[in-house]
């Protein structure tokens, strides 16, 4: 493909060149096991710990509170199962109805295991009510898990207020910050959460690596056992190249300090203005809510999203039909169902997601192609 217009950054991002440069030596020269006692391993361990400092520094945590994982999904599973395992007397969990599949499907699995799950709904704009979450708390509630920002719509949730209310009831809060990190302020002290998940490949880092922040003093039973790594909180040989890459991605974000957010927001606004101008009946999902500056979730009434995504792909434009994990299904996503968007509108959901590497040319290319693609799909009757 000669020209790639990549607008699917909530699915994954292109690794920053500095990230690649930082991790390559750990594949070619410094390939020792960081758990080894010899000097070769100890040198790698030092790089891992430097990366841990970078991750912790980005989110305002202590380095000792960072547990490296294989990604956001493992971090989410570790948080929820880890807290439940440490509190066997509490068998109730509260989540929102619009969580990422890593939490949403985990909740379904937990129910089969006898854990009670309360799913708190959202309004038509995707907003989550703090009072509704607080009202769902019970004496046997082990954990509240609410994402910081939605991967599909970009809507931001009141995690700080939820954490304060839950903490007053003695209930820890976990937040999935995988799609929020790098697009809004994320500070664990400001949020007041006990646990927070993040992932490397969403912030221009490598795939297959993530981290879980565990506030000091939070009881957590290891989800993955088989070694004493990560202070006995996650067994298994550390993915040193990935961890170093994640650390570098976090270091870069700390250095940027949000300087890229206004430009990202301007590109998103340019995209949405262009969509509204060329497709007047398009529905920008969550437009009335506070959203991430990079995400546009739009529904095109009267069409099905999959052919739209495929035709744009043939022209070199990468977008998503809702959440990437849902691609291939014409069923409305659980997020849009929770927002009570009618099925004939929701089935036309397309997500455009930008990054700091996106350009005006990317946006304009998508806007140039979109009307013709929509006409072709509508004419086909699919």
Helices and strands as residue ranges (DSSP letters): E 5-6, H 17-28, H 39-59, G 63-65, E 66-69, H 72-86, E 92-96, H 101-112, E 116-120, H 130-135, E 141-145, H 159-167, E 172-176, H 188-191, E 195-199, G 200-202, E 210-214, H 229-232, H 240-256, H 261-278, E 283-284, E 295-299, H 305-314, E 317-318, G 324-326, H 334-338, H 343-346, E 349-353, H 360-380
